[in-house]
Amino acid sequence: MARGLGKGIGAIFTELKADQEELVQQVAIKQCRPNPYQPRKTFHDEAIQELKESIIRHGILQPLIVRKSIKGYEIVVGERRYRAAQEAGLEDIPVVVRDLDETNMMELALLENLQREDLTAIEEATAYKNLIEELHITQEELAQRLGKSRSHIANLVRLLSLPEPVIQLINNGELSMGHGRALLGLANKDHLIPLIEKIRTEGLNVRQVEKLIVEMNNKQPEPKKKKQTKDIFIQERESVLQERLGTGVKIHKGKRKGKIEIEFFTDDDLERILQLFEE
């Protein structure tokens, strides 16, 4: 199972390695259901159809790995083969049954998908995050177990701190992982959505986005106008009028003249205020 993985990966989770003499058995496909910890969330129809044609011609060459559950079997490794077998109309599929716990299922599912290197950045990040939380280990410890660099895992997991709409854009390929990493550096998150629209409409590459974010972060905000403190006498008069009229009152005092603003909400409210002036 280690073929195609980086140096050191072959030793990962040694307790999960397949025994060469494991029994392959045929089970009804309707008794199987997908792995709830499957990191891949998107299965491309074209790839499933190609695998379906191969299964029709040659059968399933590599058995699926499953674990026994209360109702049938849960697929640990081989969900694409399972989906393609369904498309091909197979009634039975070859499996190897293993005694695995929840953590083992997560580990094996991630390892299988990392071998193929076709997970999206978000799917890979989510799988790392789930393993870290499930195994109660650090990013450094996970990196050592997977033969990955800690920075690779850290950079991916950080993408999950982006707003959900941005995560979805990365997951469906409208934004790249590089775009996502650059967007993490944006200081004012209020500018995030407008910036994403600019990236999409103008087709900005990662370097252009990084440069733009540096410029945006260095731009000094316009100084706020100093709020003038209202004369204490004016504030007192406003309070008196508000209490007398039962509504909001603002007194504006200018150099030569001033004005009083009295709030009302309905015609009846206006009539009520006017009657107070007649008393």
C-alpha positions as CSV (number, residue, x, y, z in Angstrom):
1,M,0.0,0.0,0.0
2,A,3.0,2.3,0.4
3,R,3.9,2.5,-3.3
4,G,3.9,6.1,-4.5
5,L,4.2,7.8,-1.1
6,G,7.1,9.8,0.1
7,K,10.1,8.5,2.0
8,G,9.1,7.2,5.4
9,I,5.5,6.7,4.5
10,G,5.8,3.0,4.2
11,A,6.3,2.8,7.9
12,I,3.2,4.9,8.7
13,F,0.6,3.2,10.9
14,T,2.4,-0.1,10.7
15,E,-0.4,-1.8,12.6
16,L,-2.7,-1.1,9.6
17,K,-0.6,-2.9,7.0
18,A,-2.3,-5.6,5.1
19,D,-1.3,-9.2,5.8
20,Q,-0.4,-10.9,2.6
21,E,-2.6,-13.9,3.6
22,E,-5.7,-11.9,4.3
23,L,-8.8,-13.6,3.1
24,V,-10.5,-12.0,0.1
25,Q,-14.3,-12.8,0.2
26,Q,-17.2,-11.8,-1.9
27,V,-20.0,-9.8,-0.2
28,A,-23.2,-8.4,-1.6
29,I,-22.7,-4.8,-2.8
30,K,-26.0,-3.8,-1.1
31,Q,-24.5,-4.7,2.2
32,C,-21.8,-2.1,1.9
33,R,-21.9,1.6,2.5
34,P,-19.4,4.4,2.1
35,N,-16.8,5.4,4.7
36,P,-18.2,8.3,6.8
37,Y,-14.6,9.6,7.2
38,Q,-13.9,9.6,3.4
39,P,-11.8,12.8,2.9
40,R,-12.8,13.1,-0.8
41,K,-16.2,14.8,-1.1
42,T,-16.2,15.1,-4.9
43,F,-16.2,12.0,-7.2
44,H,-15.9,13.0,-10.9
45,D,-18.5,11.2,-13.1
46,E,-16.0,10.8,-15.9
47,A,-13.5,8.9,-13.7
48,I,-16.2,6.7,-12.3
49,Q,-17.4,5.9,-15.8
50,E,-13.9,4.9,-16.9
51,L,-13.5,2.7,-13.9
52,K,-16.9,1.2,-14.6
53,E,-15.8,0.2,-18.1
54,S,-12.7,-1.3,-16.8
55,I,-14.6,-3.3,-14.2
56,I,-17.0,-4.6,-16.9
57,R,-14.1,-5.8,-19.0
58,H,-11.7,-7.1,-16.3
59,G,-13.6,-7.2,-13.0
60,I,-12.4,-5.6,-9.8
61,L,-8.6,-6.3,-9.7
62,Q,-8.0,-5.0,-6.2
63,P,-10.4,-5.9,-3.3
64,L,-11.9,-3.2,-1.2
65,I,-11.0,-2.9,2.5
66,V,-14.1,-2.9,4.7
67,R,-15.0,-3.3,8.4
68,K,-17.9,-5.1,9.8
69,S,-20.7,-3.0,11.1
70,I,-24.1,-3.6,12.7
71,K,-25.7,-3.5,9.3
72,G,-23.3,-5.0,6.8
73,Y,-20.0,-3.4,6.0
74,E,-18.4,0.1,6.0
75,I,-16.0,0.8,3.1
76,V,-12.6,1.9,4.5
77,V,-10.7,2.0,1.2
78,G,-12.1,1.7,-2.3
79,E,-15.1,3.9,-2.5
80,R,-14.5,4.7,-6.2
81,R,-14.4,1.0,-7.0
82,Y,-17.6,0.6,-5.0
83,R,-19.4,3.4,-6.9
84,A,-18.1,2.1,-10.3
85,A,-19.3,-1.4,-9.4
86,Q,-22.7,0.0,-8.6
87,E,-22.8,1.7,-12.0
88,A,-21.7,-1.6,-13.6
89,G,-24.5,-3.5,-12.0
90,L,-22.4,-5.9,-9.9
91,E,-24.2,-7.7,-7.2
92,D,-21.1,-8.9,-5.3
93,I,-17.7,-7.3,-4.8
94,P,-14.4,-8.7,-3.4
95,V,-13.4,-7.4,0.0
96,V,-10.9,-7.8,2.8
97,V,-12.5,-7.5,6.2
98,R,-10.4,-5.8,8.9
99,D,-11.1,-5.1,12.5
100,L,-10.6,-1.3,12.6
101,D,-11.7,1.5,15.0
102,E,-12.8,5.0,14.0
103,T,-9.3,6.4,14.0
104,N,-7.9,3.5,11.9
105,M,-10.7,4.2,9.3
106,M,-9.7,7.9,9.1
107,E,-6.0,7.1,8.7
108,L,-6.4,4.5,6.0
109,A,-8.9,6.6,4.0
110,L,-6.5,9.6,4.1
111,L,-3.5,7.4,3.2
112,E,-5.3,5.9,0.2
113,N,-6.2,9.3,-1.2
114,L,-2.8,10.9,-0.5
115,Q,-1.3,8.1,-2.6
116,R,-3.4,9.2,-5.6
117,E,-2.6,12.9,-4.9
118,D,-6.0,14.0,-6.4
119,L,-7.7,15.4,-3.3
120,T,-8.5,19.0,-3.5
121,A,-6.6,21.3,-1.1
122,I,-9.7,21.8,1.1
123,E,-10.4,18.0,1.2
124,E,-6.7,17.4,2.2
125,A,-6.8,20.2,4.8
126,T,-10.0,18.9,6.3
127,A,-8.6,15.4,6.5
128,Y,-5.5,16.7,8.3
129,K,-7.6,18.7,10.7
130,N,-9.8,15.7,11.5
131,L,-6.8,13.5,12.2
132,I,-5.2,16.1,14.5
133,E,-8.4,16.4,16.5
134,E,-9.2,12.7,16.5
135,L,-5.6,11.5,17.4
136,H,-5.0,14.5,19.8
137,I,-1.6,15.2,18.2
138,T,0.2,18.3,16.9
139,Q,0.7,19.4,13.3
140,E,4.4,18.5,13.8
141,E,3.6,15.0,15.0
142,L,1.2,14.4,12.1
143,A,3.8,15.7,9.7
144,Q,6.3,13.1,11.0
145,R,3.8,10.3,10.7
146,L,2.8,11.2,7.1
147,G,6.3,12.1,5.9
148,K,5.1,15.6,5.0
149,S,6.6,18.9,6.1
150,R,4.9,20.7,9.0
151,S,4.6,23.9,6.9
152,H,2.7,21.9,4.2
153,I,0.1,20.7,6.7
154,A,0.0,24.1,8.5
155,N,-0.6,26.0,5.2
156,L,-3.4,23.7,4.2
157,V,-5.1,23.7,7.6
158,R,-5.0,27.5,7.7
159,L,-7.2,27.6,4.6
160,L,-10.0,26.4,6.7
161,S,-10.0,29.7,8.6
162,L,-11.2,31.5,5.5
163,P,-15.0,32.3,5.2
164,E,-17.1,29.4,4.0
165,P,-17.9,30.9,0.6
166,V,-14.1,31.3,-0.1
167,I,-13.4,27.7,1.0
168,Q,-16.0,26.6,-1.5
169,L,-14.4,28.6,-4.4
170,I,-11.1,26.9,-3.6
171,N,-12.7,23.5,-3.4
172,N,-14.4,23.8,-6.8
173,G,-11.3,25.2,-8.4
174,E,-12.4,28.8,-9.0
175,L,-9.6,29.9,-6.7
176,S,-6.3,28.1,-6.2
177,M,-4.6,27.1,-3.0
178,G,-2.1,29.9,-3.7
179,H,-4.9,32.4,-3.9
180,G,-6.3,31.2,-0.6
181,R,-2.9,31.5,1.1
182,A,-2.6,35.0,-0.2
183,L,-6.1,36.0,1.0
184,L,-5.2,34.9,4.5
185,G,-2.8,37.8,4.7
186,L,-5.4,40.5,4.0
187,A,-5.6,42.7,7.1
188,N,-9.0,44.2,6.6
189,K,-11.4,41.3,6.1
190,D,-14.1,43.7,4.9
191,H,-12.2,44.0,1.7
192,L,-12.2,40.2,1.2
193,I,-15.3,39.7,-1.0
194,P,-14.6,42.7,-3.3
195,L,-11.0,41.5,-3.7
196,I,-12.2,38.0,-4.7
197,E,-14.6,39.5,-7.3
198,K,-11.6,41.4,-8.7
199,I,-9.5,38.2,-8.8
200,R,-12.3,36.4,-10.7
201,T,-13.3,39.1,-13.1
202,E,-9.7,40.2,-14.0
203,G,-8.1,36.7,-13.8
204,L,-5.4,37.8,-11.3
205,N,-2.7,35.3,-10.6
206,V,-1.3,34.6,-7.2
207,R,1.7,37.0,-7.5
208,Q,-0.6,39.8,-8.6
209,V,-2.9,39.1,-5.6
210,E,0.0,39.0,-3.2
211,K,1.2,42.4,-4.5
212,L,-2.3,43.9,-4.3
213,I,-2.7,42.7,-0.7
214,V,0.6,44.3,0.3
215,E,-0.6,47.6,-1.2
216,M,-4.0,47.3,0.5
217,N,-2.4,46.5,3.9
218,N,0.0,49.4,3.6
219,K,-2.7,51.9,2.7
220,Q,-3.3,54.2,5.6
221,P,-7.0,54.6,6.5
222,E,-8.4,58.0,6.2
223,P,-8.3,59.8,9.5
224,K,-11.6,60.0,11.3
225,K,-13.0,63.4,11.8
226,K,-12.7,64.4,15.4
227,K,-16.1,64.3,17.0
228,Q,-17.0,67.6,18.4
229,T,-18.2,67.6,22.0
230,K,-21.6,69.2,22.4
231,D,-22.0,72.1,24.8
232,I,-23.2,70.9,28.2
233,F,-25.9,73.5,28.2
234,I,-27.2,72.3,24.8
235,Q,-27.2,68.7,26.1
236,E,-29.2,69.7,29.1
237,R,-31.8,71.5,27.0
238,E,-32.1,68.5,24.7
239,S,-32.8,66.3,27.7
240,V,-35.5,68.7,29.0
241,L,-37.2,68.8,25.6
242,Q,-37.0,65.1,25.0
243,E,-38.7,64.5,28.4
244,R,-41.3,67.1,27.8
245,L,-42.2,66.0,24.2
246,G,-41.6,62.3,24.7
247,T,-39.5,61.9,21.5
248,G,-36.0,62.5,20.2
249,V,-34.8,66.1,20.1
250,K,-31.5,67.5,18.6
251,I,-30.4,71.1,19.0
252,H,-27.9,72.3,16.5
253,K,-26.2,75.6,17.5
254,G,-24.4,77.5,14.7
255,K,-22.3,80.7,14.9
256,R,-25.2,83.0,13.9
257,K,-28.3,80.7,14.2
258,G,-29.4,77.3,15.3
259,K,-32.2,74.8,14.8
260,I,-34.1,72.2,16.7
261,E,-35.0,68.8,15.2
262,I,-38.0,67.0,16.7
263,E,-38.7,63.4,15.7
264,F,-42.1,62.0,15.0
265,F,-43.2,58.7,13.5
266,T,-46.8,59.0,12.4
267,D,-49.4,61.7,11.7
268,D,-50.9,61.0,15.1
269,D,-47.5,61.4,16.8
270,L,-47.0,64.7,15.1
271,E,-50.5,65.9,16.2
272,R,-49.7,64.8,19.7
273,I,-46.5,66.9,19.7
274,L,-48.2,70.0,18.3
275,Q,-50.9,69.8,20.9
276,L,-48.2,69.9,23.6
277,F,-47.0,73.3,22.2
278,E,-50.6,74.6,22.5
279,E,-50.9,73.8,26.1
